[in-house]
């Protein structure tokens, strides 16, 4: 899913977010002279999508890039594990 599609989905009337909580950092590897990092982390997310409730334990892997003094996600993968 491209960023514009993701933004459209999460800002639409179809999604109602209740909770997005960082649970754990699993790993972080910094490279490219400190200008990039690969991070694996877990979240707990509670939301409704088109009226369907979701209570997900989620694992992300993400590539961050340091740009203009801020860390920004350049690429990410989302994996939903079993619901709570």
C-alpha positions in Angstrom: 0.0 0.0 0.0 1.5 3.3 -1.0 1.6 6.2 1.5 -1.2 8.2 -0.2 -3.5 5.2 0.0 -2.6 4.6 3.6 -3.2 8.2 4.5 -6.6 8.2 2.7 -7.7 5.0 4.5 -6.7 6.3 8.0 -8.2 9.7 7.6 -11.5 8.5 6.0 -14.8 8.0 7.8 -14.2 4.2 7.4 -11.6 4.0 10.1 -12.1 5.0 13.8 -8.9 4.5 15.9 -9.3 4.0 19.6 -5.7 3.0 20.6 -2.2 2.7 19.1 0.2 1.9 21.8 3.9 1.0 21.5 4.5 -2.2 23.3 8.1 -3.2 22.7 11.2 -2.4 20.6 12.7 -5.7 19.4 15.7 -4.4 17.6 17.4 -1.4 16.0 20.3 -1.4 13.6 21.7 2.0 12.7 23.8 2.3 9.5 24.8 4.7 6.7 26.9 6.8 9.0 24.0 7.2 11.5 21.6 8.5 8.8 19.4 5.3 8.5 18.1 2.6 10.8 16.1 -0.6 10.6 13.7 -1.0 13.5 11.5 -3.9 14.6 8.8 -3.1 17.1 5.4 -4.2 18.4 2.2 -2.2 18.9 -1.3 -2.8 20.2 -3.9 -1.2 17.9 -7.6 -1.0 18.5 -9.8 0.4 15.7 -12.9 -0.1 13.6 -12.7 -0.4 9.9 -16.1 -0.1 8.1 -17.8 -1.0 11.4 -15.7 -4.1 12.0 -13.9 -4.0 15.3 -10.1 -4.8 15.3 -8.0 -5.5 18.4 -4.6 -6.3 17.0 -1.2 -7.1 18.3 1.0 -5.9 15.5 4.7 -6.3 14.6 6.3 -3.7 12.3 9.7 -3.7 10.6 10.6 -0.2 9.3 13.4 1.6 7.6 13.9 5.1 9.0 15.9 7.8 7.4 17.3 10.9 9.0 16.2 13.9 6.9 16.3 17.5 7.8 17.1 16.6 11.4 14.1 14.3 11.8 13.7 10.6 11.6 11.1 9.6 9.0 9.8 6.2 8.0 11.0 5.4 4.5 9.5 1.9 4.2 7.5 -0.3 6.6 5.9 -3.7 6.8 2.9 -4.5 9.1 2.2 -8.0 10.4 -1.0 -8.6 12.5 -0.6 -11.4 14.9 -3.5 -13.0 16.8 -6.1 -10.6 18.1 -6.4 -10.1 21.8 
